[in-house]
Amino acid sequence: MKLGRVGALVSWGLLAACAGEDAGDAPLETESVKQELIACGPFCPPGYTSVGFACSTACPGGCPNAVSCVPTPQGAAITATPQSVPVRPGTLGTTRICWNTSGLHYPVWIKVSANGAPEQLFTKESDAGRDCENATWIQAGSSYVFSIRTTKTGGAVLANVTVVGVATP
């Protein structure tokens, strides 16, 4: 096979791999960086979770032209105690939010959405471990979804828990 034909095949393979989700069954071209993976295009391969955009000389196009991916964790968990928070008139309730990210090797963000509103930062977990924090502002009649996210804005949800404020006499 001539060198020009080999180069054309390699270029076509990279273009197909970096085309993203519409590339059909084309394999993703990737570079390994420790446990992290750089994938051409906007999507991670199955079994991986996006932790942000990246630039790669192996992918065509301007920067960013790839995503940084890490293996999808199997053990991220978040709990609330209690999930149904009793709230007396004129007061706020409290729930304890605990999470376990000990299997992760990158920082995650604990976010909260009240009554379907856009998420707000609850706290950042940067040491890949276990921790708890109180949410002291639970209102009667409100619903809160606490999530572990892979990036500060957006990112994959690794786990979530719903808390509801329940009015009590």
Disulfide bonds with the S-S distance in Angstrom:
Cys18-Cys40 2.38
Cys40-Cys59 1.85
Cys44-Cys69 2.09
Cys55-Cys63 1.39
Cys98-Cys132 2.03
